[in-house]
Amino acid sequence: DNHYTTFGRNNGGRLVIMAPSLTEANLTYAMKNMHFYASEDWNCQIDFKINSSIMGDSTSGIVRPTINVVHTDLDGETADSIKVWSGVEGSGFDCTLTSVVKVTNTMSFTDNTQVAGTNKYYFVEVVQADGDRIISSPIWYRLSNFAGIKEETNNFTFLMAPNPVNTM
């Protein structure tokens, strides 16, 4: 979709919908679940995932989020930069630059700054060497609280009452 009545390559800006096929049901499902991204390049593709979730998803886990981005352009253009932005739930557009790689088509990193029990959103901005930009839908990630037991090395004292104990 290039948002004009002239289809094709008259305008590079378009909405890219990620659906398994061009059926009404698949397109509706993809749009409702924000499985799309904006692109100024007519033949560019991005694959943005956190763990196994794709852009538009809301997911959670007990491990820190691992973000993977792959930029592919059929003309052979390399991404000048891949940026991952993140924000805290409820912050609106108040987001921060989380990670940047330069002159590469792939990025992979784990966000070790997310605090257990919080929700964050992440989105990707790819800038190609010719200046074209691609911006993804966000992925929301909740880092669940870790359950664990802390081992104590101290000796314990128990007080039993009544003493002596008898059965009834």
ZIQUIQUI-V949986 format. One record per residue. N is the residue number from 1. SS is DSSP state (hx for helix, st for strand, lp for the rest). BURIAL is I if it has 16 or more other C-alpha atoms within 10 Angstrom, else O. D_LAST is the distance of its C-alpha to the last C-alpha in Angstrom with 1 decimal. Layout:
<<N:SS:BURIAL:D_LAST> <N:SS:BURIAL:D_LAST>>
This chain:
<<1:lp:I:80.1> <2:lp:I:82.7> <3:lp:O:82.5> <4:lp:O:86.2> <5:lp:O:88.2> <6:lp:O:89.8> <7:lp:O:87.7> <8:lp:O:87.8> <9:lp:O:88.6> <10:lp:O:90.4> <11:lp:O:87.5> <12:lp:O:85.0> <13:lp:I:82.2> <14:st:I:79.8> <15:st:I:76.3> <16:st:I:74.9> <17:st:I:72.2> <18:lp:I:70.0> <19:lp:I:69.6> <20:lp:O:69.6> <21:lp:O:72.6> <22:lp:O:74.9> <23:lp:O:73.3> <24:hx:O:72.5> <25:hx:O:68.8> <26:hx:O:68.6> <27:hx:I:70.6> <28:hx:O:68.6> <29:hx:O:65.3> <30:hx:I:66.7> <31:hx:O:68.0> <32:hx:O:64.8> <33:lp:O:62.8> <34:lp:I:65.4> <35:lp:I:66.3> <36:st:I:69.7> <37:st:I:71.7> <38:st:I:75.0> <39:st:I:77.8> <40:lp:I:81.4> <41:lp:I:82.2> <42:lp:I:82.9> <43:lp:O:81.7> <44:st:I:78.9> <45:st:I:75.3> <46:st:I:72.1> <47:st:I:68.8> <48:st:I:66.1> <49:st:I:62.4> <50:st:I:59.2> <51:lp:I:57.1> <52:lp:O:58.0> <53:st:I:58.5> <54:st:I:62.1> <55:lp:I:63.7> <56:lp:I:62.5> <57:lp:I:59.0> <58:st:I:55.8> <59:st:I:53.2> <60:st:I:50.4> <61:st:O:48.8> <62:lp:O:46.8> <63:lp:I:49.9> <64:lp:I:52.8> <65:lp:I:55.6> <66:st:O:58.3> <67:st:I:61.6> <68:st:I:64.3> <69:st:I:67.8> <70:st:I:70.7> <71:st:I:74.1> <72:st:I:76.7> <73:st:I:80.3> <74:lp:O:82.6> <75:lp:O:85.6> <76:lp:O:84.0> <77:lp:O:83.3> <78:lp:I:80.8> <79:st:I:78.5> <80:st:I:79.7> <81:st:I:76.2> <82:st:I:72.8> <83:st:I:70.6> <84:st:I:67.0> <85:st:I:66.1> <86:st:I:62.7> <87:st:I:61.1> <88:st:I:57.8> <89:lp:O:56.6> <90:lp:O:58.2> <91:lp:O:61.0> <92:lp:O:63.7> <93:lp:O:66.6> <94:lp:O:65.5> <95:lp:O:65.2> <96:st:O:65.9> <97:st:O:67.6> <98:st:I:64.9> <99:st:I:67.0> <100:st:O:70.6> <101:st:I:72.5> <102:st:O:76.3> <103:lp:O:78.8> <104:lp:O:76.3> <105:lp:I:75.1> <106:st:I:71.4> <107:st:I:68.6> <108:st:O:65.0> <109:st:O:62.6> <110:st:O:59.0> <111:lp:O:58.3> <112:lp:O:56.1> <113:lp:O:56.4> <114:lp:I:54.1> <115:lp:O:50.9> <116:lp:O:47.6> <117:lp:O:46.7> <118:st:O:50.3> <119:st:I:52.9> <120:st:I:56.5> <121:st:I:59.5> <122:st:I:62.1> <123:st:I:65.7> <124:st:I:68.6> <125:st:I:72.2> <126:st:I:74.7> <127:st:I:78.3> <128:st:I:80.9> <129:lp:O:83.9> <130:lp:O:86.2> <131:lp:O:84.0> <132:lp:I:82.3> <133:st:I:78.7> <134:st:I:75.8> <135:st:I:72.6> <136:st:I:69.4> <137:lp:I:66.9> <138:lp:I:63.7> <139:st:I:60.4> <140:st:I:57.3> <141:st:I:54.5> <142:st:I:51.0> <143:st:I:49.4> <144:lp:I:45.7> <145:lp:O:43.2> <146:lp:O:42.1> <147:lp:O:38.5> <148:lp:O:37.6> <149:lp:O:35.2> <150:lp:O:36.6> <151:lp:O:35.8> <152:lp:O:35.0> <153:lp:O:36.1> <154:lp:O:34.5> <155:lp:O:31.6> <156:lp:O:28.3> <157:lp:O:26.0> <158:lp:O:22.4> <159:lp:O:20.5> <160:lp:O:16.7> <161:lp:O:14.8> <162:lp:O:13.0> <163:lp:O:14.3> <164:lp:O:12.9> <165:lp:O:9.8> <166:lp:O:6.7> <167:lp:O:3.8> <168:lp:O:0.0>>
